[in-house]
Amino acid sequence: ANSSWPKMCGLPEYNKLRNIVDRLSRRYLVRSGLAKETAASLNYSIFNWAAVHRPGEFHGPHTHVGEYHVGVFYAQAGSKAGKLRFGDPRGQSGPFGRTFF
């Protein structure tokens, strides 16, 4: 747990969400080809952060180097919110360079 947010880390709802993320992360790794036993015993961390964006603000493109996988959760998004865009950071030449909305 992130020690910089001790109040949040102590919330039962937060810990329930982290357990769900952990379970789904390991399931994803198995479905991606990792042996079930390896995924179950894998020692990895779940890093989380929060951001609040006002109308017109956004989070710019960035990468997460060395991560098994990355996800995003929006607790609330207005009807005029933009689309979430995932890009392939490995380059523009095929088979890479695809973008997903």
Accessible surface in RSA format (square Angstrom, percent):
REM  Atomic radii and reference values for relative SASA: ProtOr
REM  Chains: A
REM  Algorithm: Lee & Richards
REM  Probe-radius: 1.40
REM  Slices: 20
REM RES _ NUM      All-atoms   Total-Side   Main-Chain    Non-polar    All polar
REM                ABS   REL    ABS   REL    ABS   REL    ABS   REL    ABS   REL
RES ALA A   1    96.25  88.5  31.15  48.1  65.10 148.1  34.32  48.3  61.94 164.1
RES ASN A   2    44.18  30.5  33.04  31.9  11.15  26.8  18.00  43.3  26.18  25.3
RES SER A   3   104.78  88.5  80.30 107.2  24.48  56.4  52.48 111.8  52.30  73.3
RES SER A   4    79.41  67.1  51.13  68.2  28.28  65.1  52.61 112.0  26.80  37.5
RES TRP A   5    83.48  33.5  78.73  38.1   4.75  11.1  57.82  30.8  25.65  41.6
RES PRO A   6    93.63  68.2  80.37  73.3  13.26  48.2  84.13  69.5   9.50  59.1
RES LYS A   7   188.67  92.0 174.72 107.2  13.96  33.2 126.75 114.1  61.92  66.0
RES MET A   8    54.82  28.4  51.42  34.0   3.41   8.1  21.81  18.5  33.01  43.7
RES CYS A   9    20.40  15.4  13.09  14.6   7.31  17.2  12.99  32.9   7.41   8.0
RES GLY A  10    58.57  72.2   0.00   N/A  58.57  72.2  34.43  94.5  24.14  54.1
RES LEU A  11    88.01  49.0  88.01  63.0   0.00   0.0  88.01  61.8   0.00   0.0
RES PRO A  12    98.83  72.0  87.49  79.8  11.34  41.2  94.70  78.2   4.13  25.7
RES GLU A  13   121.99  70.0 113.27  85.7   8.73  20.8  69.16 133.8  52.83  43.1
RES TYR A  14    21.31   9.9  16.04   9.1   5.27  13.7  20.78  15.6   0.53   0.6
RES ASN A  15    58.97  40.7  58.33  56.4   0.64   1.5  22.47  54.1  36.50  35.3
RES LYS A  16   139.99  68.3 135.41  83.1   4.58  10.9  81.92  73.7  58.07  61.9
RES LEU A  17    77.16  43.0  75.83  54.2   1.33   3.4  76.83  54.0   0.33   0.9
RES ARG A  18    42.40  17.8  41.39  21.1   1.01   2.4  13.08  17.9  29.32  17.8
RES ASN A  19    99.09  68.3  94.90  91.7   4.19  10.1  22.41  53.9  76.68  74.1
RES ILE A  20    56.03  31.9  56.03  41.7   0.00   0.0  56.03  40.3   0.00   0.0
RES VAL A  21    56.44  37.1  54.97  49.8   1.48   3.6  56.25  48.9   0.20   0.5
RES ASP A  22    40.87  28.6  40.87  40.7   0.00   0.0   8.68  20.4  32.19  32.1
RES ARG A  23   130.53  54.8 124.74  63.6   5.79  13.8  63.21  86.4  67.32  40.8
RES LEU A  24    82.76  46.1  78.65  56.3   4.11  10.3  78.94  55.4   3.82  10.3
RES SER A  25    12.84  10.8   9.83  13.1   3.01   6.9   2.68   5.7  10.15  14.2
RES ARG A  26    53.59  22.5  53.32  27.2   0.28   0.7  25.76  35.2  27.83  16.9
RES ARG A  27   107.37  45.1 100.83  51.4   6.54  15.6  30.45  41.6  76.92  46.6
RES TYR A  28   114.82  53.6 111.44  63.4   3.38   8.8  72.57  54.5  42.24  52.1
RES LEU A  29    13.63   7.6  13.33   9.5   0.30   0.7  13.33   9.4   0.30   0.8
RES VAL A  30    52.31  34.4  43.44  39.3   8.88  21.4  43.44  37.7   8.88  24.1
RES ARG A  31   189.55  79.6 149.94  76.4  39.61  94.3  58.86  80.4 130.69  79.2
RES SER A  32    73.95  62.5  31.28  41.7  42.67  98.3  35.38  75.3  38.57  54.0
RES GLY A  33    67.71  83.5   0.00   N/A  67.71  83.5  36.50 100.2  31.21  69.9
RES LEU A  34    60.75  33.8  51.77  37.0   8.98  22.6  55.06  38.7   5.69  15.3
RES ALA A  35    54.73  50.3  39.01  60.2  15.72  35.8  50.80  71.5   3.93  10.4
RES LYS A  36   147.78  72.1 142.72  87.6   5.06  12.1  85.51  77.0  62.27  66.3
RES GLU A  37   129.97  74.6 122.84  92.9   7.12  17.0  71.88 139.0  58.09  47.4
RES THR A  38    60.53  43.1  56.51  57.3   4.02   9.6  35.48  47.7  25.05  37.9
RES ALA A  39     0.99   0.9   0.99   1.5   0.00   0.0   0.99   1.4   0.00   0.0
RES ALA A  40    72.18  66.4  46.88  72.4  25.29  57.5  50.25  70.8  21.92  58.1
RES SER A  41    89.61  75.7  59.18  79.0  30.43  70.1  50.03 106.5  39.58  55.5
RES LEU A  42    35.48  19.8  27.85  19.9   7.63  19.2  31.41  22.1   4.06  10.9
RES ASN A  43   148.82 102.6 117.37 113.4  31.45  75.7  34.79  83.7 114.03 110.2
RES TYR A  44    47.54  22.2  19.33  11.0  28.21  73.4  28.49  21.4  19.05  23.5
RES SER A  45    97.49  82.4  72.55  96.8  24.94  57.5  48.22 102.7  49.27  69.0
RES ILE A  46    37.76  21.5  25.03  18.6  12.74  30.7  27.96  20.1   9.80  26.6
RES PHE A  47   156.34  78.2 126.42  78.3  29.92  77.9 130.32  79.0  26.02  74.5
RES ASN A  48    37.54  25.9  32.18  31.1   5.36  12.9  31.75  76.4   5.79   5.6
RES TRP A  49   116.82  46.9  91.21  44.1  25.61  60.1  75.43  40.2  41.39  67.2
RES ALA A  50    76.87  70.7  49.58  76.5  27.29  62.1  55.29  77.9  21.57  57.2
RES ALA A  51    53.66  49.3  17.15  26.5  36.51  83.0  24.79  34.9  28.87  76.5
RES VAL A  52   126.22  83.1 103.35  93.6  22.88  55.1 106.41  92.5  19.81  53.7
RES HIS A  53    83.67  45.7  53.54  37.2  30.13  77.1  45.77  47.2  37.90  44.1
RES ARG A  54   158.33  66.5 153.59  78.3   4.74  11.3  52.92  72.3 105.41  63.9
RES PRO A  55   140.13 102.1 106.95  97.5  33.19 120.6 119.48  98.7  20.65 128.3
RES GLY A  56    80.62  99.4   0.00   N/A  80.62  99.4  44.23 121.4  36.38  81.5
RES GLU A  57    89.61  51.4  68.05  51.5  21.56  51.3  33.78  65.3  55.83  45.6
RES PHE A  58   159.44  79.8 135.48  83.9  23.96  62.4 139.29  84.4  20.15  57.7
RES HIS A  59    92.75  50.7  66.80  46.4  25.95  66.4  53.29  54.9  39.46  45.9
RES GLY A  60    29.17  36.0   0.00   N/A  29.17  36.0  16.13  44.3  13.05  29.2
RES PRO A  61   143.25 104.4 107.53  98.0  35.72 129.8 119.81  98.9  23.44 145.7
RES HIS A  62    99.05  54.1  63.58  44.2  35.47  90.7  68.63  70.7  30.42  35.4
RES THR A  63    81.86  58.2  56.48  57.3  25.38  60.5  41.57  55.8  40.29  60.9
RES HIS A  64    74.82  40.9  52.52  36.5  22.30  57.0  36.30  37.4  38.52  44.8
RES VAL A  65   137.55  90.5 108.48  98.2  29.07  70.1 115.01  99.9  22.54  61.1
RES GLY A  66    80.27  99.0   0.00   N/A  80.27  99.0  41.02 112.6  39.25  87.9
RES GLU A  67   105.09  60.3  80.04  60.6  25.06  59.7   8.26  16.0  96.84  79.1
RES TYR A  68   131.32  61.3 100.96  57.4  30.36  79.0  76.55  57.5  54.77  67.5
RES HIS A  69    61.98  33.9  38.43  26.7  23.55  60.2  43.21  44.5  18.77  21.8
RES VAL A  70    69.74  45.9  42.35  38.3  27.39  66.0  46.00  40.0  23.74  64.4
RES GLY A  71    63.77  78.6   0.00   N/A  63.77  78.6  33.55  92.1  30.22  67.7
RES VAL A  72    78.24  51.5  42.94  38.9  35.30  85.1  49.67  43.2  28.57  77.5
RES PHE A  73   148.57  74.3 121.68  75.4  26.89  70.0 124.58  75.5  23.99  68.7
RES TYR A  74   126.57  59.1 103.40  58.8  23.17  60.3  78.20  58.8  48.37  59.6
RES ALA A  75    93.48  86.0  55.72  86.0  37.76  85.9  57.58  81.1  35.90  95.1
RES GLN A  76   166.38  93.0 137.69 100.6  28.69  68.3  46.91  99.9 119.47  90.6
RES ALA A  77    67.17  61.8  31.06  47.9  36.11  82.1  36.85  51.9  30.32  80.3
RES GLY A  78    53.97  66.6   0.00   N/A  53.97  66.6  37.81 103.8  16.16  36.2
RES SER A  79   123.84 104.6  73.89  98.6  49.94 115.1  60.24 128.3  63.59  89.1
RES LYS A  80   195.76  95.5 162.67  99.8  33.09  78.8 113.88 102.5  81.88  87.2
RES ALA A  81    59.15  54.4  25.19  38.9  33.95  77.2  36.19  51.0  22.96  60.8
RES GLY A  82    73.42  90.5   0.00   N/A  73.42  90.5  40.29 110.6  33.13  74.2
RES LYS A  83   172.94  84.4 138.46  85.0  34.48  82.1  89.51  80.6  83.43  88.9
RES LEU A  84    69.36  38.6  57.16  40.9  12.19  30.7  60.90  42.8   8.46  22.8
RES ARG A  85   154.86  65.0 129.60  66.1  25.25  60.1  33.77  46.2 121.09  73.4
RES PHE A  86    97.52  48.8  95.18  59.0   2.34   6.1  97.52  59.1   0.00   0.0
RES GLY A  87    50.11  61.8   0.00   N/A  50.11  61.8  21.58  59.2  28.53  63.9
RES ASP A  88    25.46  17.8  11.98  11.9  13.48  31.9   9.12  21.5  16.34  16.3
RES PRO A  89    98.87  72.1  57.76  52.7  41.12 149.5  71.27  58.8  27.60 171.5
RES ARG A  90   161.67  67.9 128.23  65.4  33.44  79.6  60.32  82.4 101.34  61.4
RES GLY A  91    30.09  37.1   0.00   N/A  30.09  37.1  29.67  81.4   0.42   0.9
RES GLN A  92   152.46  85.3 127.67  93.3  24.80  59.0  65.57 139.6  86.90  65.9
RES SER A  93    87.36  73.8  78.19 104.3   9.18  21.1  45.54  97.0  41.82  58.6
RES GLY A  94    64.80  79.9   0.00   N/A  64.80  79.9  29.69  81.5  35.11  78.6
RES PRO A  95   108.84  79.3  87.88  80.1  20.95  76.2 100.31  82.8   8.53  53.0
RES PHE A  96    73.12  36.6  66.11  40.9   7.02  18.3  66.11  40.1   7.02  20.1
RES GLY A  97    22.65  27.9   0.00   N/A  22.65  27.9   2.74   7.5  19.91  44.6
RES ARG A  98   147.09  61.8 141.15  72.0   5.94  14.1  47.28  64.6  99.81  60.5
RES THR A  99    54.70  38.9  28.70  29.1  26.01  62.0  14.39  19.3  40.31  60.9
RES PHE A 100   100.04  50.1  97.05  60.1   2.99   7.8 100.04  60.7   0.00   0.0
RES PHE A 101   155.66  77.9  91.26  56.5  64.40 167.6 110.83  67.2  44.83 128.3
END  Absolute sums over single chains surface
CHAIN  1 A     9072.0       6700.6       2371.4       5434.8       3637.2
END  Absolute sums over all chains
TOTAL          9072.0       6700.6       2371.4       5434.8       3637.2
